[in-house]
Amino acid sequence: MKPTELRQEIRRMRFEEAYEGWKQNRLTQEEAGRILGVSDRTFRRYLMGYEAEGLDGLLDKRLSADSHPLYYGSGKPLLVDAE
């Protein structure tokens, strides 16, 4: 497992713990974010991703090759003339 994959898996596990605490009103969003090492705003962003896509919504999309701005989902690099 690559280090980035390991970090994402740890984030998912920690999120589940923080989410359950928040859902059961044992934690505020700020406290849940602190468990994850992020701000309360980032925790809310994680919530939106989780509610929309489940645990896959927590994955860092920047780490996939297709998300690179030179690819635009085609799988091939976009060539730009330097003229």
NUDRENTOR-576247 format. One record per atom (N, C-alpha, C, O): x, y, z; residue number from 1; atom name; residue in three letters. Coordinates in nm, 2 decimals, decimal comma. Layout:
BEGIN
[[X Y Z] NUM 'CA' 'ala'] ...
! end
This chain:
BEGIN
[[0,08 -0,12 0,00] 1 'N' 'met'] [[0,00 0,00 0,00] 1 'CA' 'met'] [[0,09 0,12 0,00] 1 'C' 'met'] [[0,18 0,13 0,08] 1 'O' 'met'] [[0,06 0,22 -0,09] 2 'N' 'lys'] [[0,13 0,34 -0,10] 2 'CA' 'lys'] [[0,10 0,43 0,03] 2 'C' 'lys'] [[0,00 0,42 0,09] 2 'O' 'lys'] [[0,20 0,52 0,06] 3 'N' 'pro'] [[0,17 0,61 0,18] 3 'CA' 'pro'] [[0,05 0,69 0,16] 3 'C' 'pro'] [[-0,02 0,71 0,26] 3 'O' 'pro'] [[0,02 0,74 0,04] 4 'N' 'thr'] [[-0,10 0,82 0,02] 4 'CA' 'thr'] [[-0,23 0,74 0,04] 4 'C' 'thr'] [[-0,33 0,79 0,10] 4 'O' 'thr'] [[-0,22 0,61 0,00] 5 'N' 'glu'] [[-0,34 0,53 0,02] 5 'CA' 'glu'] [[-0,36 0,50 0,17] 5 'C' 'glu'] [[-0,47 0,49 0,22] 5 'O' 'glu'] [[-0,25 0,48 0,24] 6 'N' 'leu'] [[-0,25 0,45 0,38] 6 'CA' 'leu'] [[-0,31 0,57 0,45] 6 'C' 'leu'] [[-0,40 0,55 0,54] 6 'O' 'leu'] [[-0,27 0,69 0,42] 7 'N' 'arg'] [[-0,32 0,81 0,48] 7 'CA' 'arg'] [[-0,47 0,83 0,46] 7 'C' 'arg'] [[-0,55 0,87 0,55] 7 'O' 'arg'] [[-0,52 0,80 0,33] 8 'N' 'gln'] [[-0,66 0,81 0,30] 8 'CA' 'gln'] [[-0,74 0,70 0,38] 8 'C' 'gln'] [[-0,85 0,74 0,43] 8 'O' 'gln'] [[-0,69 0,58 0,40] 9 'N' 'glu'] [[-0,76 0,48 0,48] 9 'CA' 'glu'] [[-0,76 0,52 0,62] 9 'C' 'glu'] [[-0,87 0,50 0,69] 9 'O' 'glu'] [[-0,66 0,58 0,68] 10 'N' 'ile'] [[-0,66 0,63 0,82] 10 'CA' 'ile'] [[-0,76 0,74 0,83] 10 'C' 'ile'] [[-0,84 0,74 0,93] 10 'O' 'ile'] [[-0,77 0,83 0,73] 11 'N' 'arg'] [[-0,87 0,94 0,74] 11 'CA' 'arg'] [[-1,01 0,88 0,74] 11 'C' 'arg'] [[-1,10 0,93 0,81] 11 'O' 'arg'] [[-1,03 0,78 0,66] 12 'N' 'arg'] [[-1,17 0,72 0,66] 12 'CA' 'arg'] [[-1,20 0,66 0,79] 12 'C' 'arg'] [[-1,31 0,67 0,84] 12 'O' 'arg'] [[-1,11 0,59 0,85] 13 'N' 'met'] [[-1,13 0,52 0,98] 13 'CA' 'met'] [[-1,16 0,63 1,09] 13 'C' 'met'] [[-1,25 0,62 1,17] 13 'O' 'met'] [[-1,08 0,73 1,09] 14 'N' 'arg'] [[-1,09 0,84 1,19] 14 'CA' 'arg'] [[-1,22 0,91 1,17] 14 'C' 'arg'] [[-1,29 0,95 1,26] 14 'O' 'arg'] [[-1,26 0,93 1,04] 15 'N' 'phe'] [[-1,38 1,00 1,01] 15 'CA' 'phe'] [[-1,50 0,93 1,06] 15 'C' 'phe'] [[-1,59 0,99 1,12] 15 'O' 'phe'] [[-1,50 0,80 1,05] 16 'N' 'glu'] [[-1,62 0,72 1,10] 16 'CA' 'glu'] [[-1,63 0,74 1,25] 16 'C' 'glu'] [[-1,74 0,75 1,30] 16 'O' 'glu'] [[-1,52 0,74 1,32] 17 'N' 'glu'] [[-1,53 0,76 1,46] 17 'CA' 'glu'] [[-1,58 0,90 1,50] 17 'C' 'glu'] [[-1,67 0,91 1,58] 17 'O' 'glu'] [[-1,52 1,00 1,43] 18 'N' 'ala'] [[-1,57 1,14 1,46] 18 'CA' 'ala'] [[-1,71 1,16 1,41] 18 'C' 'ala'] [[-1,79 1,23 1,48] 18 'O' 'ala'] [[-1,75 1,10 1,30] 19 'N' 'tyr'] [[-1,89 1,12 1,25] 19 'CA' 'tyr'] [[-1,99 1,06 1,35] 19 'C' 'tyr'] [[-2,09 1,12 1,38] 19 'O' 'tyr'] [[-1,96 0,94 1,40] 20 'N' 'glu'] [[-2,05 0,87 1,50] 20 'CA' 'glu'] [[-2,06 0,96 1,62] 20 'C' 'glu'] [[-2,17 0,98 1,68] 20 'O' 'glu'] [[-1,95 1,01 1,67] 21 'N' 'gly'] [[-1,96 1,10 1,79] 21 'CA' 'gly'] [[-2,04 1,23 1,76] 21 'C' 'gly'] [[-2,11 1,27 1,85] 21 'O' 'gly'] [[-2,02 1,28 1,64] 22 'N' 'trp'] [[-2,10 1,40 1,61] 22 'CA' 'trp'] [[-2,25 1,37 1,59] 22 'C' 'trp'] [[-2,33 1,44 1,64] 22 'O' 'trp'] [[-2,28 1,26 1,53] 23 'N' 'lys'] [[-2,41 1,22 1,50] 23 'CA' 'lys'] [[-2,49 1,19 1,63] 23 'C' 'lys'] [[-2,61 1,22 1,64] 23 'O' 'lys'] [[-2,42 1,14 1,73] 24 'N' 'gln'] [[-2,48 1,11 1,86] 24 'CA' 'gln'] [[-2,47 1,23 1,96] 24 'C' 'gln'] [[-2,50 1,21 2,08] 24 'O' 'gln'] [[-2,44 1,34 1,90] 25 'N' 'asn'] [[-2,43 1,47 1,98] 25 'CA' 'asn'] [[-2,33 1,46 2,10] 25 'C' 'asn'] [[-2,34 1,53 2,20] 25 'O' 'asn'] [[-2,23 1,37 2,09] 26 'N' 'arg'] [[-2,12 1,37 2,19] 26 'CA' 'arg'] [[-2,01 1,47 2,15] 26 'C' 'arg'] [[-1,93 1,51 2,24] 26 'O' 'arg'] [[-2,00 1,51 2,02] 27 'N' 'leu'] [[-1,90 1,59 1,97] 27 'CA' 'leu'] [[-1,96 1,71 1,89] 27 'C' 'leu'] [[-2,06 1,69 1,83] 27 'O' 'leu'] [[-1,90 1,83 1,90] 28 'N' 'thr'] [[-1,93 1,94 1,81] 28 'CA' 'thr'] [[-1,86 1,92 1,68] 28 'C' 'thr'] [[-1,77 1,83 1,68] 28 'O' 'thr'] [[-1,89 1,99 1,58] 29 'N' 'gln'] [[-1,81 1,98 1,46] 29 'CA' 'gln'] [[-1,67 2,03 1,48] 29 'C' 'gln'] [[-1,58 1,97 1,42] 29 'O' 'gln'] [[-1,65 2,12 1,57] 30 'N' 'glu'] [[-1,51 2,16 1,60] 30 'CA' 'glu'] [[-1,43 2,05 1,66] 30 'C' 'glu'] [[-1,31 2,03 1,63] 30 'O' 'glu'] [[-1,49 1,98 1,76] 31 'N' 'glu'] [[-1,42 1,87 1,83] 31 'CA' 'glu'] [[-1,40 1,75 1,73] 31 'C' 'glu'] [[-1,29 1,69 1,73] 31 'O' 'glu'] [[-1,50 1,73 1,64] 32 'N' 'ala'] [[-1,48 1,62 1,55] 32 'CA' 'ala'] [[-1,37 1,65 1,45] 32 'C' 'ala'] [[-1,29 1,57 1,41] 32 'O' 'ala'] [[-1,36 1,78 1,41] 33 'N' 'gly'] [[-1,25 1,82 1,32] 33 'CA' 'gly'] [[-1,12 1,81 1,39] 33 'C' 'gly'] [[-1,02 1,77 1,33] 33 'O' 'gly'] [[-1,11 1,84 1,52] 34 'N' 'arg'] [[-0,99 1,83 1,59] 34 'CA' 'arg'] [[-0,94 1,69 1,60] 34 'C' 'arg'] [[-0,82 1,66 1,59] 34 'O' 'arg'] [[-1,03 1,59 1,61] 35 'N' 'ile'] [[-0,99 1,45 1,60] 35 'CA' 'ile'] [[-0,93 1,41 1,47] 35 'C' 'ile'] [[-0,83 1,34 1,47] 35 'O' 'ile'] [[-0,98 1,48 1,37] 36 'N' 'leu'] [[-0,92 1,45 1,23] 36 'CA' 'leu'] [[-0,80 1,54 1,20] 36 'C' 'leu'] [[-0,73 1,51 1,10] 36 'O' 'leu'] [[-0,78 1,63 1,28] 37 'N' 'gly'] [[-0,66 1,73 1,25] 37 'CA' 'gly'] [[-0,70 1,83 1,15] 37 'C' 'gly'] [[-0,61 1,88 1,08] 37 'O' 'gly'] [[-0,83 1,86 1,14] 38 'N' 'val'] [[-0,87 1,96 1,04] 38 'CA' 'val'] [[-0,96 2,06 1,11] 38 'C' 'val'] [[-1,00 2,05 1,23] 38 'O' 'val'] [[-0,99 2,17 1,04] 39 'N' 'ser'] [[-1,08 2,27 1,09] 39 'CA' 'ser'] [[-1,23 2,22 1,09] 39 'C' 'ser'] [[-1,26 2,12 1,03] 39 'O' 'ser'] [[-1,31 2,29 1,16] 40 'N' 'asp'] [[-1,46 2,26 1,16] 40 'CA' 'asp'] [[-1,51 2,27 1,02] 40 'C' 'asp'] [[-1,60 2,20 0,98] 40 'O' 'asp'] [[-1,46 2,37 0,94] 41 'N' 'arg'] [[-1,51 2,39 0,80] 41 'CA' 'arg'] [[-1,47 2,27 0,72] 41 'C' 'arg'] [[-1,55 2,22 0,64] 41 'O' 'arg'] [[-1,35 2,22 0,73] 42 'N' 'thr'] [[-1,31 2,10 0,66] 42 'CA' 'thr'] [[-1,39 1,98 0,70] 42 'C' 'thr'] [[-1,43 1,90 0,61] 42 'O' 'thr'] [[-1,42 1,97 0,83] 43 'N' 'phe'] [[-1,51 1,86 0,87] 43 'CA' 'phe'] [[-1,64 1,87 0,80] 43 'C' 'phe'] [[-1,70 1,77 0,76] 43 'O' 'phe'] [[-1,70 1,99 0,79] 44 'N' 'arg'] [[-1,83 2,00 0,72] 44 'CA' 'arg'] [[-1,82 1,96 0,57] 44 'C' 'arg'] [[-1,91 1,91 0,52] 44 'O' 'arg'] [[-1,70 1,99 0,51] 45 'N' 'arg'] [[-1,68 1,95 0,37] 45 'CA' 'arg'] [[-1,67 1,80 0,36] 45 'C' 'arg'] [[-1,73 1,74 0,27] 45 'O' 'arg'] [[-1,61 1,74 0,46] 46 'N' 'tyr'] [[-1,60 1,59 0,46] 46 'CA' 'tyr'] [[-1,75 1,54 0,48] 46 'C' 'tyr'] [[-1,78 1,44 0,42] 46 'O' 'tyr'] [[-1,83 1,60 0,56] 47 'N' 'leu'] [[-1,97 1,56 0,58] 47 'CA' 'leu'] [[-2,04 1,56 0,45] 47 'C' 'leu'] [[-2,12 1,47 0,42] 47 'O' 'leu'] [[-2,03 1,67 0,38] 48 'N' 'met'] [[-2,10 1,68 0,25] 48 'CA' 'met'] [[-2,05 1,57 0,15] 48 'C' 'met'] [[-2,14 1,51 0,09] 48 'O' 'met'] [[-1,93 1,54 0,15] 49 'N' 'gly'] [[-1,88 1,43 0,06] 49 'CA' 'gly'] [[-1,93 1,30 0,11] 49 'C' 'gly'] [[-1,96 1,22 0,02] 49 'O' 'gly'] [[-1,93 1,28 0,24] 50 'N' 'tyr'] [[-1,97 1,15 0,29] 50 'CA' 'tyr'] [[-2,12 1,13 0,27] 50 'C' 'tyr'] [[-2,16 1,02 0,23] 50 'O' 'tyr'] [[-2,20 1,23 0,29] 51 'N' 'glu'] [[-2,35 1,22 0,27] 51 'CA' 'glu'] [[-2,38 1,20 0,12] 51 'C' 'glu'] [[-2,48 1,14 0,09] 51 'O' 'glu'] [[-2,30 1,26 0,03] 52 'N' 'ala'] [[-2,32 1,25 -0,11] 52 'CA' 'ala'] [[-2,27 1,11 -0,17] 52 'C' 'ala'] [[-2,34 1,05 -0,25] 52 'O' 'ala'] [[-2,16 1,07 -0,13] 53 'N' 'glu'] [[-2,09 0,95 -0,19] 53 'CA' 'glu'] [[-2,05 0,84 -0,09] 53 'C' 'glu'] [[-1,99 0,74 -0,13] 53 'O' 'glu'] [[-2,09 0,85 0,03] 54 'N' 'gly'] [[-2,04 0,75 0,13] 54 'CA' 'gly'] [[-1,89 0,77 0,16] 54 'C' 'gly'] [[-1,84 0,88 0,15] 54 'O' 'gly'] [[-1,83 0,66 0,20] 55 'N' 'leu'] [[-1,69 0,67 0,23] 55 'CA' 'leu'] [[-1,60 0,71 0,12] 55 'C' 'leu'] [[-1,50 0,77 0,13] 55 'O' 'leu'] [[-1,65 0,68 -0,01] 56 'N' 'asp'] [[-1,57 0,72 -0,13] 56 'CA' 'asp'] [[-1,57 0,88 -0,14] 56 'C' 'asp'] [[-1,48 0,93 -0,21] 56 'O' 'asp'] [[-1,66 0,94 -0,08] 57 'N' 'gly'] [[-1,66 1,09 -0,08] 57 'CA' 'gly'] [[-1,55 1,15 0,00] 57 'C' 'gly'] [[-1,53 1,27 -0,01] 57 'O' 'gly'] [[-1,48 1,07 0,08] 58 'N' 'leu'] [[-1,37 1,12 0,16] 58 'CA' 'leu'] [[-1,24 1,11 0,09] 58 'C' 'leu'] [[-1,14 1,17 0,13] 58 'O' 'leu'] [[-1,23 1,04 -0,03] 59 'N' 'leu'] [[-1,11 1,03 -0,10] 59 'CA' 'leu'] [[-1,06 1,16 -0,16] 59 'C' 'leu'] [[-1,14 1,24 -0,20] 59 'O' 'leu'] [[-0,93 1,18 -0,16] 60 'N' 'asp'] [[-0,88 1,30 -0,21] 60 'CA' 'asp'] [[-0,87 1,29 -0,36] 60 'C' 'asp'] [[-0,79 1,22 -0,42] 60 'O' 'asp'] [[-0,96 1,36 -0,43] 61 'N' 'lys'] [[-0,97 1,35 -0,58] 61 'CA' 'lys'] [[-0,85 1,40 -0,65] 61 'C' 'lys'] [[-0,83 1,36 -0,77] 61 'O' 'lys'] [[-0,77 1,48 -0,58] 62 'N' 'arg'] [[-0,65 1,53 -0,65] 62 'CA' 'arg'] [[-0,54 1,42 -0,67] 62 'C' 'arg'] [[-0,45 1,44 -0,75] 62 'O' 'arg'] [[-0,56 1,31 -0,61] 63 'N' 'leu'] [[-0,46 1,20 -0,62] 63 'CA' 'leu'] [[-0,49 1,11 -0,74] 63 'C' 'leu'] [[-0,40 1,03 -0,78] 63 'O' 'leu'] [[-0,60 1,13 -0,81] 64 'N' 'ser'] [[-0,63 1,04 -0,92] 64 'CA' 'ser'] [[-0,57 1,11 -1,05] 64 'C' 'ser'] [[-0,58 1,23 -1,06] 64 'O' 'ser'] [[-0,52 1,03 -1,14] 65 'N' 'ala'] [[-0,46 1,09 -1,26] 65 'CA' 'ala'] [[-0,56 1,17 -1,35] 65 'C' 'ala'] [[-0,52 1,27 -1,40] 65 'O' 'ala'] [[-0,68 1,13 -1,35] 66 'N' 'asp'] [[-0,78 1,20 -1,43] 66 'CA' 'asp'] [[-0,82 1,33 -1,38] 66 'C' 'asp'] [[-0,88 1,41 -1,45] 66 'O' 'asp'] [[-0,78 1,36 -1,26] 67 'N' 'ser'] [[-0,82 1,49 -1,20] 67 'CA' 'ser'] [[-0,72 1,60 -1,24] 67 'C' 'ser'] [[-0,74 1,72 -1,22] 67 'O' 'ser'] [[-0,61 1,56 -1,30] 68 'N' 'his'] [[-0,50 1,66 -1,33] 68 'CA' 'his'] [[-0,56 1,75 -1,44] 68 'C' 'his'] [[-0,62 1,70 -1,54] 68 'O' 'his'] [[-0,54 1,88 -1,43] 69 'N' 'pro'] [[-0,59 1,97 -1,53] 69 'CA' 'pro'] [[-0,55 1,95 -1,67] 69 'C' 'pro'] [[-0,62 2,00 -1,76] 69 'O' 'pro'] [[-0,44 1,89 -1,69] 70 'N' 'leu'] [[-0,40 1,86 -1,83] 70 'CA' 'leu'] [[-0,47 1,74 -1,90] 70 'C' 'leu'] [[-0,45 1,72 -2,02] 70 'O' 'leu'] [[-0,55 1,67 -1,82] 71 'N' 'tyr'] [[-0,61 1,55 -1,87] 71 'CA' 'tyr'] [[-0,76 1,57 -1,91] 71 'C' 'tyr'] [[-0,80 1,52 -2,01] 71 'O' 'tyr'] [[-0,83 1,64 -1,83] 72 'N' 'tyr'] [[-0,97 1,67 -1,85] 72 'CA' 'tyr'] [[-1,05 1,54 -1,87] 72 'C' 'tyr'] [[-1,14 1,54 -1,95] 72 'O' 'tyr'] [[-1,01 1,43 -1,80] 73 'N' 'gly'] [[-1,09 1,31 -1,81] 73 'CA' 'gly'] [[-1,08 1,23 -1,93] 73 'C' 'gly'] [[-1,14 1,12 -1,94] 73 'O' 'gly'] [[-1,00 1,27 -2,03] 74 'N' 'ser'] [[-0,98 1,20 -2,16] 74 'CA' 'ser'] [[-0,88 1,08 -2,14] 74 'C' 'ser'] [[-0,88 0,99 -2,23] 74 'O' 'ser'] [[-0,80 1,09 -2,04] 75 'N' 'gly'] [[-0,70 0,98 -2,03] 75 'CA' 'gly'] [[-0,57 1,02 -2,11] 75 'C' 'gly'] [[-0,47 0,95 -2,10] 75 'O' 'gly'] [[-0,58 1,12 -2,19] 76 'N' 'lys'] [[-0,46 1,16 -2,27] 76 'CA' 'lys'] [[-0,43 1,31 -2,23] 76 'C' 'lys'] [[-0,52 1,39 -2,21] 76 'O' 'lys'] [[-0,30 1,34 -2,23] 77 'N' 'pro'] [[-0,27 1,48 -2,20] 77 'CA' 'pro'] [[-0,32 1,58 -2,31] 77 'C' 'pro'] [[-0,32 1,55 -2,43] 77 'O' 'pro'] [[-0,37 1,69 -2,26] 78 'N' 'leu'] [[-0,41 1,80 -2,35] 78 'CA' 'leu'] [[-0,29 1,88 -2,40] 78 'C' 'leu'] [[-0,22 1,93 -2,31] 78 'O' 'leu'] [[-0,27 1,88 -2,52] 79 'N' 'leu'] [[-0,16 1,96 -2,58] 79 'CA' 'leu'] [[-0,20 2,10 -2,61] 79 'C' 'leu'] [[-0,31 2,12 -2,67] 79 'O' 'leu'] [[-0,12 2,19 -2,58] 80 'N' 'val'] [[-0,15 2,33 -2,60] 80 'CA' 'val'] [[-0,04 2,39 -2,69] 80 'C' 'val'] [[0,08 2,37 -2,65] 80 'O' 'val'] [[-0,07 2,46 -2,80] 81 'N' 'asp'] [[0,03 2,52 -2,88] 81 'CA' 'asp'] [[0,09 2,64 -2,80] 81 'C' 'asp'] [[0,01 2,72 -2,74] 81 'O' 'asp'] [[0,22 2,66 -2,81] 82 'N' 'ala'] [[0,28 2,76 -2,74] 82 'CA' 'ala'] [[0,30 2,89 -2,83] 82 'C' 'ala'] [[0,38 2,97 -2,81] 82 'O' 'ala'] [[0,22 2,90 -2,94] 83 'N' 'glu'] [[0,23 3,01 -3,03] 83 'CA' 'glu'] [[0,18 3,14 -2,97] 83 'C' 'glu'] [[0,19 3,24 -3,04] 83 'O' 'glu'] 
! end
